[in-house]
Amino acid sequence: MTVPITINLPEGLVESAQRLGEATARNISDVLVDTLEIILPTFNNLSEININSEIYQLSNEDVIELANLKMDANQNQRLGELQAKGKNTSLTESERYELLVLMSIYKIGQFRKSAGLAEAVRRELKSPLLP
């Protein structure tokens, strides 16, 4: 089932989607749908607690979980594949965009993990990391 939606997009974004559509022989709406279907599920492993909660309000169990946070295995594998391909050959426009999204997810996760680790050390749930 599909739901019609109307949105206003920046001109540059529309131009990028049109170029990708031309390169892949697809119309712009299919390009945008495919892009959203690729990108939005990548955020599924970032729970509401991990993104929006203040760390000091979390339970000890949630703080430990956050301190031990790891990127989803499939996302991590794909990130490695794209990085390796980018070193050996050039990435397509869609691959560059996918890499950007995966790197963003990685950075968000690392930021939250470090905050969770700091809180776990503050609560004496974990020992401080040694230099």
N, C-alpha and C positions, 0 to 999 in steps of 0.2 A: 504494500500500500504506500502511496506517496501522498504528500501534503503540499499543495501549492503555497509558495511563500514569495513575497516581494521584498527585496532589500535594495538599498542604495550602496553601491560599491565605489571605492576610489577608482579613478580612471586608470591609473597604473596597474591596479589589480586586474581590472577587466582586460587590459591589453596583454598582461602576462597570461591570463587564462585563454585569451584568443590565440596567442602564439602557440601555447601548448595544444590547443584544439587543432590548429592547423597542422602542427607537427605530427599529431596522432590521428588525424582525420576524424575528429569528433566535434560535436557542437559544444558551445561554451557551457551550457547547462549540465551536460554530461561530465565535462571536465571539473566543474565546481562540485558536483555531487561526488564524483570519485575522490576528489581532494579531501572533502569533508569526511568521507567514509574511511579514508586512510588515516587522517589526522586525529579525529575525535576519539576513536577507540584507544589511541596511544595514551590518553590521559586516564583511562579506567583504573589503573593501579595506584593512582594518587587519590587516596580516600579523602573524604570530607575532613577527617581528623588531621590528616597530614598537610592539607592545604590551608585550612581556615582557622584552626584552633590555636589559641594562645598556648604555648608549650607549658607554661607554669600551671595551667588549668588541667592538664592531662593527668590521668592516673599513672602510677608507677609502671604498670604493665604497658600502657600506651607509649610512655617515654622510652622504655626499653625497646619496644617494637620500632619506634622511630629511629632510635640510635643504631639499630641493626638494619635499617632500610636498605634494600637493594633494588636495582632496576629490574623490571620484568625480564626474564631470560630471553624471550623472543625479541623484545625491543633491544636488549643488549647485543644479541647476536646480529640483528639487522644493522645496528649502529656500527659494529665492527666491520661488517661486510661493506657498508657504504664508505667508511673511512679507508679501508684497504683499497677499494676500487678507485676512490678519489686520488690516492697516492700513485696508482699505476696507470690509470686512464682518466679521462674526464667524465664527470657525472652528467647525466641528463638534467634538464631543468627540474623535472619532478623529483629526481633523486636528490638534488641539492636542497630542495624544499623539505623533503622527508628527513634528510640529515639535519637540517636546521631544527625541525620539530623535535627529533630525537635528542639532539644536543640540549635543547631547552628543557626537555623532560629530565634529562640527566642532571643538569645544573640545578633545577628546582629540587630534585631529590637529594642531591649532595648538600644543598643549603639546609634543607629540613633535617637531614641526617646529622649534620654538624650541630645544629641547634638542639636536637634530641640528645646527642652525646654530651653536649655541655650541660644540659639540664640533668641528665643521668649522673654525671660527675658531681654536680652541685648537690644533688639529693643523696650522694654516696651510694648510688645503685651500681655504678661502674667505677673502676679505677681510672685516674687520668692517663692519657696516652703519654708515653715517654718520647722525648725528642729523638 
